Amino acid sequence: MTKLEIKGDWNIIQGKLKQKWAKLTDDDLRFVEGKQDELIGRIQKRTGEAREAVEKALHETSASCCCK
């Protein structure tokens, strides 16, 4: 998988997460490798969802859209 494919996949995931939780902003979804916990924490803070629910949504979103 090339960097361009990974970037495209992440853009799809971001869009799906924004559809699920409209309160998320682009800043909330800025993702840097190794910062998964920070991303989950930002989503939790913004949405009020439990960590398990956020992790499940992230997994389902990434599995359903792209990750080959």
N, C-alpha and C positions, 0 to 999 in steps of 0.2 A: 504494500500500500504506500503510495507516495504522499509527500507532505500536502500536496494540493488535495488529494482525496480525503485525507484526515481533516483538513481545514473545512472542506465542503461538508463532511459528515458532522463536524462540530456545529457548523452553522445550522444544519437541519435540526440537530438536537436542541440548540438554543431556541429556535422557533417553536418547537413542540413544547418545550418547558414554559415559554411565555404564553402559549395557548392554554396550558394547564393552570398556570398561576399568573394571571395578568398583572399582578403587582410587581413582578420581577423586572428589573431594569437591565440595560446592557452592562452596566457596571457590576451588577450582581453576578452576571454570567461570564465575566472575564475569567478565563480559565488558563492557568499556567500549570504546566506539568508538575506534578508533585503537590498540588494545592487542592486535592479533592476534598479534604476535610474542611478547608476554608469555604469552598463552593457549597458544600452541604450546609455548613453553618449559616452562610448568607441566605440560602433558600429558606432554612428553618426560621431565621429571624424575620424575614420578609413575609412569610406565609403563615407562620404559626404551626406548621406541620411537624409531626414527630420525625426524628432522624430516620427511623425505619421506613416511614412512608416516603421520605425524600429519596432515600437510597433505592427503594423499590421503583419509584417513578423514573429515576435516572437510568436504572438497569433496563426497565421495560422500554423506555424511549430509545436508548441506544441500540437495544437488540432489535427493535421493530423497524428501525429506519435504515441502518447502514452497515453496521460492523460485520464485515465479511469474513 
